[in-house]
Amino acid sequence: MSITQQYLLDTYRASRHGEAAPPAPGSHDWEVARELRDYRQFRAVVAGHPAHGRIRGALRRWLHGQRRHPAH
């Protein structure tokens, strides 16, 4: 059964029982992506790394052959 078929079945059952319809598939994808980003930033800060620009900085160092400067 596909996600769409399951959603339609759940919507039908909810309407038969007088309950609210479930959220459509994919309606919360952006929220999940934001929460994942926030969690990764939190973990970076806890580990003592910069929270922003980590990937871009790593690519810059890799492309230009620069070494990472030690923290003061």
PyMOL Python script that loads the backbone (N, CA, C, O; Angstrom):
from pymol import cmd

cmd.read_pdbstr("""\
ATOM      1  N   MET A   1       0.845  -1.165   0.000  1.00  0.00           N
ATOM      2  CA  MET A   1       0.000   0.000   0.000  1.00  0.00           C
ATOM      3  C   MET A   1       0.897   1.237   0.000  1.00  0.00           C
ATOM      4  O   MET A   1       1.856   1.333   0.766  1.00  0.00           O
ATOM      5  N   SER A   2       0.564   2.163  -0.865  1.00  0.00           N
ATOM      6  CA  SER A   2       1.364   3.384  -0.959  1.00  0.00           C
ATOM      7  C   SER A   2       0.963   4.364   0.149  1.00  0.00           C
ATOM      8  O   SER A   2      -0.036   4.168   0.842  1.00  0.00           O
ATOM      9  N   ILE A   3       1.756   5.406   0.296  1.00  0.00           N
ATOM     10  CA  ILE A   3       1.469   6.434   1.302  1.00  0.00           C
ATOM     11  C   ILE A   3       0.150   7.122   0.997  1.00  0.00           C
ATOM     12  O   ILE A   3      -0.633   7.415   1.900  1.00  0.00           O
ATOM     13  N   THR A   4      -0.090   7.378  -0.280  1.00  0.00           N
ATOM     14  CA  THR A   4      -1.325   8.049  -0.679  1.00  0.00           C
ATOM     15  C   THR A   4      -2.541   7.183  -0.378  1.00  0.00           C
ATOM     16  O   THR A   4      -3.550   7.677   0.124  1.00  0.00           O
ATOM     17  N   GLN A   5      -2.448   5.897  -0.684  1.00  0.00           N
ATOM     18  CA  GLN A   5      -3.557   4.991  -0.393  1.00  0.00           C
ATOM     19  C   GLN A   5      -3.820   4.910   1.111  1.00  0.00           C
ATOM     20  O   GLN A   5      -4.975   4.907   1.535  1.00  0.00           O
ATOM     21  N   GLN A   6      -2.767   4.846   1.915  1.00  0.00           N
ATOM     22  CA  GLN A   6      -2.932   4.797   3.365  1.00  0.00           C
ATOM     23  C   GLN A   6      -3.574   6.079   3.873  1.00  0.00           C
ATOM     24  O   GLN A   6      -4.439   6.044   4.748  1.00  0.00           O
ATOM     25  N   TYR A   7      -3.144   7.218   3.318  1.00  0.00           N
ATOM     26  CA  TYR A   7      -3.724   8.506   3.718  1.00  0.00           C
ATOM     27  C   TYR A   7      -5.216   8.544   3.384  1.00  0.00           C
ATOM     28  O   TYR A   7      -6.024   8.973   4.208  1.00  0.00           O
ATOM     29  N   LEU A   8      -5.584   8.099   2.182  1.00  0.00           N
ATOM     30  CA  LEU A   8      -6.994   8.099   1.795  1.00  0.00           C
ATOM     31  C   LEU A   8      -7.809   7.169   2.688  1.00  0.00           C
ATOM     32  O   LEU A   8      -8.934   7.501   3.062  1.00  0.00           O
ATOM     33  N   LEU A   9      -7.259   6.017   3.031  1.00  0.00           N
ATOM     34  CA  LEU A   9      -7.953   5.088   3.926  1.00  0.00           C
ATOM     35  C   LEU A   9      -8.123   5.699   5.315  1.00  0.00           C
ATOM     36  O   LEU A   9      -9.196   5.599   5.910  1.00  0.00           O
ATOM     37  N   ASP A  10      -7.076   6.328   5.829  1.00  0.00           N
ATOM     38  CA  ASP A  10      -7.160   6.971   7.144  1.00  0.00           C
ATOM     39  C   ASP A  10      -8.154   8.129   7.134  1.00  0.00           C
ATOM     40  O   ASP A  10      -8.877   8.333   8.109  1.00  0.00           O
ATOM     41  N   THR A  11      -8.195   8.889   6.040  1.00  0.00           N
ATOM     42  CA  THR A  11      -9.149   9.996   5.913  1.00  0.00           C
ATOM     43  C   THR A  11     -10.576   9.463   5.895  1.00  0.00           C
ATOM     44  O   THR A  11     -11.465  10.027   6.534  1.00  0.00           O
ATOM     45  N   TYR A  12     -10.789   8.386   5.169  1.00  0.00           N
ATOM     46  CA  TYR A  12     -12.121   7.772   5.100  1.00  0.00           C
ATOM     47  C   TYR A  12     -12.554   7.276   6.480  1.00  0.00           C
ATOM     48  O   TYR A  12     -13.679   7.528   6.913  1.00  0.00           O
ATOM     49  N   ARG A  13     -11.667   6.579   7.156  1.00  0.00           N
ATOM     50  CA  ARG A  13     -12.001   6.067   8.496  1.00  0.00           C
ATOM     51  C   ARG A  13     -12.292   7.202   9.468  1.00  0.00           C
ATOM     52  O   ARG A  13     -13.214   7.105  10.279  1.00  0.00           O
ATOM     53  N   ALA A  14     -11.511   8.277   9.391  1.00  0.00           N
ATOM     54  CA  ALA A  14     -11.737   9.420  10.273  1.00  0.00           C
ATOM     55  C   ALA A  14     -13.084  10.061  10.000  1.00  0.00           C
ATOM     56  O   ALA A  14     -13.789  10.448  10.932  1.00  0.00           O
ATOM     57  N   SER A  15     -13.445  10.177   8.734  1.00  0.00           N
ATOM     58  CA  SER A  15     -14.741  10.787   8.419  1.00  0.00           C
ATOM     59  C   SER A  15     -15.899   9.898   8.873  1.00  0.00           C
ATOM     60  O   SER A  15     -16.944  10.406   9.278  1.00  0.00           O
ATOM     61  N   ARG A  16     -15.725   8.598   8.808  1.00  0.00           N
ATOM     62  CA  ARG A  16     -16.780   7.665   9.252  1.00  0.00           C
ATOM     63  C   ARG A  16     -16.968   7.712  10.768  1.00  0.00           C
ATOM     64  O   ARG A  16     -18.072   7.482  11.262  1.00  0.00           O
ATOM     65  N   HIS A  17     -15.894   8.010  11.513  1.00  0.00           N
ATOM     66  CA  HIS A  17     -15.957   8.059  12.972  1.00  0.00           C
ATOM     67  C   HIS A  17     -16.165   9.475  13.498  1.00  0.00           C
ATOM     68  O   HIS A  17     -16.216   9.691  14.709  1.00  0.00           O
ATOM     69  N   GLY A  18     -16.286  10.444  12.582  1.00  0.00           N
ATOM     70  CA  GLY A  18     -16.496  11.824  13.001  1.00  0.00           C
ATOM     71  C   GLY A  18     -15.263  12.469  13.610  1.00  0.00           C
ATOM     72  O   GLY A  18     -15.384  13.391  14.415  1.00  0.00           O
ATOM     73  N   GLU A  19     -14.095  12.004  13.242  1.00  0.00           N
ATOM     74  CA  GLU A  19     -12.834  12.536  13.766  1.00  0.00           C
ATOM     75  C   GLU A  19     -12.195  13.467  12.739  1.00  0.00           C
ATOM     76  O   GLU A  19     -12.602  13.496  11.578  1.00  0.00           O
ATOM     77  N   ALA A  20     -11.205  14.217  13.174  1.00  0.00           N
ATOM     78  CA  ALA A  20     -10.479  15.101  12.268  1.00  0.00           C
ATOM     79  C   ALA A  20      -9.612  14.277  11.314  1.00  0.00           C
ATOM     80  O   ALA A  20      -9.095  13.219  11.672  1.00  0.00           O
ATOM     81  N   ALA A  21      -9.472  14.788  10.101  1.00  0.00           N
ATOM     82  CA  ALA A  21      -8.655  14.091   9.105  1.00  0.00           C
ATOM     83  C   ALA A  21      -7.177  14.208   9.473  1.00  0.00           C
ATOM     84  O   ALA A  21      -6.755  15.223  10.027  1.00  0.00           O
ATOM     85  N   PRO A  22      -6.396  13.186   9.170  1.00  0.00           N
ATOM     86  CA  PRO A  22      -4.952  13.260   9.457  1.00  0.00           C
ATOM     87  C   PRO A  22      -4.275  14.248   8.512  1.00  0.00           C
ATOM     88  O   PRO A  22      -4.821  14.561   7.454  1.00  0.00           O
ATOM     89  N   PRO A  23      -3.096  14.742   8.880  1.00  0.00           N
ATOM     90  CA  PRO A  23      -2.390  15.659   7.979  1.00  0.00           C
ATOM     91  C   PRO A  23      -1.949  14.935   6.707  1.00  0.00           C
ATOM     92  O   PRO A  23      -1.644  13.742   6.726  1.00  0.00           O
ATOM     93  N   ALA A  24      -1.922  15.670   5.621  1.00  0.00           N
ATOM     94  CA  ALA A  24      -1.520  15.090   4.339  1.00  0.00           C
ATOM     95  C   ALA A  24      -0.049  14.701   4.376  1.00  0.00           C
ATOM     96  O   ALA A  24       0.741  15.342   5.070  1.00  0.00           O
ATOM     97  N   PRO A  25       0.333  13.654   3.635  1.00  0.00           N
ATOM     98  CA  PRO A  25       1.743  13.267   3.589  1.00  0.00           C
ATOM     99  C   PRO A  25       2.599  14.399   3.047  1.00  0.00           C
ATOM    100  O   PRO A  25       2.250  15.024   2.046  1.00  0.00           O
ATOM    101  N   GLY A  26       3.720  14.664   3.708  1.00  0.00           N
ATOM    102  CA  GLY A  26       4.639  15.696   3.267  1.00  0.00           C
ATOM    103  C   GLY A  26       4.333  17.082   3.793  1.00  0.00           C
ATOM    104  O   GLY A  26       5.076  18.023   3.513  1.00  0.00           O
ATOM    105  N   SER A  27       3.254  17.230   4.552  1.00  0.00           N
ATOM    106  CA  SER A  27       2.882  18.565   5.016  1.00  0.00           C
ATOM    107  C   SER A  27       3.803  19.073   6.118  1.00  0.00           C
ATOM    108  O   SER A  27       3.825  20.272   6.393  1.00  0.00           O
ATOM    109  N   HIS A  28       4.557  18.192   6.750  1.00  0.00           N
ATOM    110  CA  HIS A  28       5.456  18.602   7.834  1.00  0.00           C
ATOM    111  C   HIS A  28       6.930  18.407   7.483  1.00  0.00           C
ATOM    112  O   HIS A  28       7.785  18.425   8.369  1.00  0.00           O
ATOM    113  N   ASP A  29       7.230  18.223   6.212  1.00  0.00           N
ATOM    114  CA  ASP A  29       8.612  17.965   5.800  1.00  0.00           C
ATOM    115  C   ASP A  29       9.542  19.118   6.144  1.00  0.00           C
ATOM    116  O   ASP A  29      10.660  18.884   6.603  1.00  0.00           O
ATOM    117  N   TRP A  30       9.109  20.360   5.932  1.00  0.00           N
ATOM    118  CA  TRP A  30       9.961  21.512   6.223  1.00  0.00           C
ATOM    119  C   TRP A  30      10.235  21.635   7.707  1.00  0.00           C
ATOM    120  O   TRP A  30      11.334  22.013   8.112  1.00  0.00           O
ATOM    121  N   GLU A  31       9.238  21.318   8.521  1.00  0.00           N
ATOM    122  CA  GLU A  31       9.448  21.374   9.970  1.00  0.00           C
ATOM    123  C   GLU A  31      10.502  20.361  10.406  1.00  0.00           C
ATOM    124  O   GLU A  31      11.349  20.660  11.248  1.00  0.00           O
ATOM    125  N   VAL A  32      10.446  19.173   9.835  1.00  0.00           N
ATOM    126  CA  VAL A  32      11.413  18.130  10.168  1.00  0.00           C
ATOM    127  C   VAL A  32      12.814  18.558   9.724  1.00  0.00           C
ATOM    128  O   VAL A  32      13.786  18.350  10.451  1.00  0.00           O
ATOM    129  N   ALA A  33      12.920  19.151   8.541  1.00  0.00           N
ATOM    130  CA  ALA A  33      14.228  19.609   8.056  1.00  0.00           C
ATOM    131  C   ALA A  33      14.786  20.695   8.970  1.00  0.00           C
ATOM    132  O   ALA A  33      15.981  20.688   9.266  1.00  0.00           O
ATOM    133  N   ARG A  34      13.951  21.627   9.424  1.00  0.00           N
ATOM    134  CA  ARG A  34      14.412  22.687  10.328  1.00  0.00           C
ATOM    135  C   ARG A  34      14.858  22.103  11.667  1.00  0.00           C
ATOM    136  O   ARG A  34      15.883  22.506  12.215  1.00  0.00           O
ATOM    137  N   GLU A  35      14.086  21.156  12.187  1.00  0.00           N
ATOM    138  CA  GLU A  35      14.459  20.541  13.463  1.00  0.00           C
ATOM    139  C   GLU A  35      15.773  19.792  13.347  1.00  0.00           C
ATOM    140  O   GLU A  35      16.587  19.830  14.270  1.00  0.00           O
ATOM    141  N   LEU A  36      15.998  19.108  12.229  1.00  0.00           N
ATOM    142  CA  LEU A  36      17.258  18.399  12.017  1.00  0.00           C
ATOM    143  C   LEU A  36      18.419  19.386  11.951  1.00  0.00           C
ATOM    144  O   LEU A  36      19.471  19.146  12.543  1.00  0.00           O
ATOM    145  N   ARG A  37      18.234  20.497  11.232  1.00  0.00           N
ATOM    146  CA  ARG A  37      19.276  21.524  11.152  1.00  0.00           C
ATOM    147  C   ARG A  37      19.579  22.090  12.534  1.00  0.00           C
ATOM    148  O   ARG A  37      20.744  22.248  12.901  1.00  0.00           O
ATOM    149  N   ASP A  38      18.534  22.397  13.303  1.00  0.00           N
ATOM    150  CA  ASP A  38      18.735  22.940  14.645  1.00  0.00           C
ATOM    151  C   ASP A  38      19.459  21.944  15.544  1.00  0.00           C
ATOM    152  O   ASP A  38      20.324  22.330  16.330  1.00  0.00           O
ATOM    153  N   TYR A  39      19.111  20.682  15.431  1.00  0.00           N
ATOM    154  CA  TYR A  39      19.758  19.650  16.247  1.00  0.00           C
ATOM    155  C   TYR A  39      21.236  19.530  15.891  1.00  0.00           C
ATOM    156  O   TYR A  39      22.082  19.413  16.778  1.00  0.00           O
ATOM    157  N   ARG A  40      21.552  19.558  14.583  1.00  0.00           N
ATOM    158  CA  ARG A  40      22.955  19.465  14.165  1.00  0.00           C
ATOM    159  C   ARG A  40      23.748  20.675  14.633  1.00  0.00           C
ATOM    160  O   ARG A  40      24.906  20.538  15.029  1.00  0.00           O
ATOM    161  N   GLN A  41      23.142  21.859  14.595  1.00  0.00           N
ATOM    162  CA  GLN A  41      23.821  23.050  15.094  1.00  0.00           C
ATOM    163  C   GLN A  41      24.049  22.951  16.597  1.00  0.00           C
ATOM    164  O   GLN A  41      25.110  23.334  17.091  1.00  0.00           O
ATOM    165  N   PHE A  42      23.072  22.447  17.318  1.00  0.00           N
ATOM    166  CA  PHE A  42      23.213  22.261  18.763  1.00  0.00           C
ATOM    167  C   PHE A  42      24.356  21.302  19.077  1.00  0.00           C
ATOM    168  O   PHE A  42      25.183  21.576  19.946  1.00  0.00           O
ATOM    169  N   ARG A  43      24.397  20.174  18.365  1.00  0.00           N
ATOM    170  CA  ARG A  43      25.453  19.190  18.600  1.00  0.00           C
ATOM    171  C   ARG A  43      26.829  19.775  18.276  1.00  0.00           C
ATOM    172  O   ARG A  43      27.806  19.460  18.955  1.00  0.00           O
ATOM    173  N   ALA A  44      26.917  20.618  17.252  1.00  0.00           N
ATOM    174  CA  ALA A  44      28.196  21.245  16.900  1.00  0.00           C
ATOM    175  C   ALA A  44      28.656  22.168  18.021  1.00  0.00           C
ATOM    176  O   ALA A  44      29.833  22.171  18.381  1.00  0.00           O
ATOM    177  N   VAL A  45      27.737  22.950  18.571  1.00  0.00           N
ATOM    178  CA  VAL A  45      28.099  23.880  19.647  1.00  0.00           C
ATOM    179  C   VAL A  45      28.532  23.109  20.884  1.00  0.00           C
ATOM    180  O   VAL A  45      29.515  23.476  21.529  1.00  0.00           O
ATOM    181  N   VAL A  46      27.814  22.050  21.220  1.00  0.00           N
ATOM    182  CA  VAL A  46      28.167  21.243  22.391  1.00  0.00           C
ATOM    183  C   VAL A  46      29.550  20.617  22.210  1.00  0.00           C
ATOM    184  O   VAL A  46      30.300  20.472  23.176  1.00  0.00           O
ATOM    185  N   ALA A  47      29.888  20.246  20.972  1.00  0.00           N
ATOM    186  CA  ALA A  47      31.191  19.641  20.696  1.00  0.00           C
ATOM    187  C   ALA A  47      32.300  20.687  20.560  1.00  0.00           C
ATOM    188  O   ALA A  47      33.466  20.331  20.395  1.00  0.00           O
ATOM    189  N   GLY A  48      31.946  21.974  20.629  1.00  0.00           N
ATOM    190  CA  GLY A  48      32.950  23.020  20.554  1.00  0.00           C
ATOM    191  C   GLY A  48      33.306  23.446  19.145  1.00  0.00           C
ATOM    192  O   GLY A  48      34.364  24.039  18.934  1.00  0.00           O
ATOM    193  N   HIS A  49      32.448  23.159  18.172  1.00  0.00           N
ATOM    194  CA  HIS A  49      32.674  23.543  16.780  1.00  0.00           C
ATOM    195  C   HIS A  49      31.766  24.717  16.424  1.00  0.00           C
ATOM    196  O   HIS A  49      30.767  24.950  17.105  1.00  0.00           O
ATOM    197  N   PRO A  50      32.098  25.462  15.364  1.00  0.00           N
ATOM    198  CA  PRO A  50      31.203  26.533  14.944  1.00  0.00           C
ATOM    199  C   PRO A  50      29.875  25.951  14.453  1.00  0.00           C
ATOM    200  O   PRO A  50      29.848  24.895  13.820  1.00  0.00           O
ATOM    201  N   ALA A  51      28.788  26.640  14.748  1.00  0.00           N
ATOM    202  CA  ALA A  51      27.473  26.133  14.377  1.00  0.00           C
ATOM    203  C   ALA A  51      27.103  26.454  12.937  1.00  0.00           C
ATOM    204  O   ALA A  51      26.313  25.727  12.335  1.00  0.00           O
ATOM    205  N   HIS A  52      27.655  27.526  12.367  1.00  0.00           N
ATOM    206  CA  HIS A  52      27.299  27.939  11.016  1.00  0.00           C
ATOM    207  C   HIS A  52      28.520  27.891  10.105  1.00  0.00           C
ATOM    208  O   HIS A  52      29.645  28.135  10.542  1.00  0.00           O
ATOM    209  N   GLY A  53      28.286  27.575   8.840  1.00  0.00           N
ATOM    210  CA  GLY A  53      29.347  27.619   7.848  1.00  0.00           C
ATOM    211  C   GLY A  53      30.341  26.484   7.914  1.00  0.00           C
ATOM    212  O   GLY A  53      31.437  26.602   7.366  1.00  0.00           O
ATOM    213  N   ARG A  54      30.002  25.399   8.559  1.00  0.00           N
ATOM    214  CA  ARG A  54      30.955  24.300   8.711  1.00  0.00           C
ATOM    215  C   ARG A  54      31.258  23.621   7.385  1.00  0.00           C
ATOM    216  O   ARG A  54      32.418  23.325   7.095  1.00  0.00           O
ATOM    217  N   ILE A  55      30.247  23.372   6.584  1.00  0.00           N
ATOM    218  CA  ILE A  55      30.453  22.670   5.312  1.00  0.00           C
ATOM    219  C   ILE A  55      31.196  23.569   4.337  1.00  0.00           C
ATOM    220  O   ILE A  55      32.140  23.132   3.679  1.00  0.00           O
ATOM    221  N   ARG A  56      30.768  24.837   4.241  1.00  0.00           N
ATOM    222  CA  ARG A  56      31.428  25.768   3.330  1.00  0.00           C
ATOM    223  C   ARG A  56      32.894  25.961   3.722  1.00  0.00           C
ATOM    224  O   ARG A  56      33.767  26.002   2.855  1.00  0.00           O
ATOM    225  N   GLY A  57      33.166  26.079   5.016  1.00  0.00           N
ATOM    226  CA  GLY A  57      34.548  26.229   5.469  1.00  0.00           C
ATOM    227  C   GLY A  57      35.387  25.000   5.167  1.00  0.00           C
ATOM    228  O   GLY A  57      36.547  25.119   4.773  1.00  0.00           O
ATOM    229  N   ALA A  58      34.808  23.821   5.350  1.00  0.00           N
ATOM    230  CA  ALA A  58      35.529  22.588   5.056  1.00  0.00           C
ATOM    231  C   ALA A  58      35.834  22.489   3.566  1.00  0.00           C
ATOM    232  O   ALA A  58      36.932  22.086   3.184  1.00  0.00           O
ATOM    233  N   LEU A  59      34.876  22.850   2.728  1.00  0.00           N
ATOM    234  CA  LEU A  59      35.118  22.822   1.282  1.00  0.00           C
ATOM    235  C   LEU A  59      36.179  23.838   0.879  1.00  0.00           C
ATOM    236  O   LEU A  59      37.021  23.553   0.027  1.00  0.00           O
ATOM    237  N   ARG A  60      36.144  25.018   1.483  1.00  0.00           N
ATOM    238  CA  ARG A  60      37.137  26.038   1.178  1.00  0.00           C
ATOM    239  C   ARG A  60      38.535  25.540   1.542  1.00  0.00           C
ATOM    240  O   ARG A  60      39.475  25.692   0.763  1.00  0.00           O
ATOM    241  N   ARG A  61      38.667  24.947   2.728  1.00  0.00           N
ATOM    242  CA  ARG A  61      39.978  24.426   3.146  1.00  0.00           C
ATOM    243  C   ARG A  61      40.436  23.307   2.220  1.00  0.00           C
ATOM    244  O   ARG A  61      41.617  23.225   1.881  1.00  0.00           O
ATOM    245  N   TRP A  62      39.522  22.458   1.814  1.00  0.00           N
ATOM    246  CA  TRP A  62      39.863  21.338   0.952  1.00  0.00           C
ATOM    247  C   TRP A  62      40.293  21.818  -0.429  1.00  0.00           C
ATOM    248  O   TRP A  62      41.274  21.327  -0.988  1.00  0.00           O
ATOM    249  N   LEU A  63      39.553  22.782  -0.974  1.00  0.00           N
ATOM    250  CA  LEU A  63      39.860  23.276  -2.312  1.00  0.00           C
ATOM    251  C   LEU A  63      41.135  24.113  -2.346  1.00  0.00           C
ATOM    252  O   LEU A  63      41.892  24.037  -3.314  1.00  0.00           O
ATOM    253  N   HIS A  64      41.384  24.896  -1.323  1.00  0.00           N
ATOM    254  CA  HIS A  64      42.529  25.793  -1.302  1.00  0.00           C
ATOM    255  C   HIS A  64      43.709  25.236  -0.530  1.00  0.00           C
ATOM    256  O   HIS A  64      44.765  25.867  -0.487  1.00  0.00           O
ATOM    257  N   GLY A  65      43.560  24.092   0.069  1.00  0.00           N
ATOM    258  CA  GLY A  65      44.653  23.458   0.778  1.00  0.00           C
ATOM    259  C   GLY A  65      45.064  24.174   2.048  1.00  0.00           C
ATOM    260  O   GLY A  65      46.193  24.011   2.512  1.00  0.00           O
ATOM    261  N   GLN A  66      44.179  24.954   2.611  1.00  0.00           N
ATOM    262  CA  GLN A  66      44.502  25.663   3.843  1.00  0.00           C
ATOM    263  C   GLN A  66      44.296  24.748   5.032  1.00  0.00           C
ATOM    264  O   GLN A  66      43.407  23.896   5.050  1.00  0.00           O
ATOM    265  N   ARG A  67      45.137  24.950   6.011  1.00  0.00           N
ATOM    266  CA  ARG A  67      44.998  24.187   7.245  1.00  0.00           C
ATOM    267  C   ARG A  67      44.109  24.932   8.200  1.00  0.00           C
ATOM    268  O   ARG A  67      43.994  26.156   8.139  1.00  0.00           O
ATOM    269  N   ARG A  68      43.498  24.209   9.058  1.00  0.00           N
ATOM    270  CA  ARG A  68      42.626  24.789  10.058  1.00  0.00           C
ATOM    271  C   ARG A  68      43.468  25.431  11.146  1.00  0.00           C
ATOM    272  O   ARG A  68      44.406  24.816  11.653  1.00  0.00           O
ATOM    273  N   HIS A  69      43.136  26.667  11.506  1.00  0.00           N
ATOM    274  CA  HIS A  69      43.879  27.368  12.533  1.00  0.00           C
ATOM    275  C   HIS A  69      43.427  26.887  13.912  1.00  0.00           C
ATOM    276  O   HIS A  69      42.230  26.719  14.144  1.00  0.00           O
ATOM    277  N   PRO A  70      44.378  26.664  14.833  1.00  0.00           N
ATOM    278  CA  PRO A  70      44.001  26.206  16.161  1.00  0.00           C
ATOM    279  C   PRO A  70      43.222  27.297  16.898  1.00  0.00           C
ATOM    280  O   PRO A  70      43.433  28.488  16.672  1.00  0.00           O
ATOM    281  N   ALA A  71      42.334  26.875  17.767  1.00  0.00           N
ATOM    282  CA  ALA A  71      41.520  27.815  18.540  1.00  0.00           C
ATOM    283  C   ALA A  71      42.393  28.518  19.561  1.00  0.00           C
ATOM    284  O   ALA A  71      43.349  27.936  20.074  1.00  0.00           O
ATOM    285  N   HIS A  72      42.068  29.769  19.858  1.00  0.00           N
ATOM    286  CA  HIS A  72      42.828  30.540  20.827  1.00  0.00           C
ATOM    287  C   HIS A  72      42.442  30.170  22.224  1.00  0.00           C
ATOM    288  O   HIS A  72      42.985  30.723  23.181  1.00  0.00           O
TER     289      HIS A  72
END
""", "prot")
cmd.dss("prot")
cmd.show_as("cartoon", "prot")
cmd.util.cbc("prot")
cmd.orient("prot")
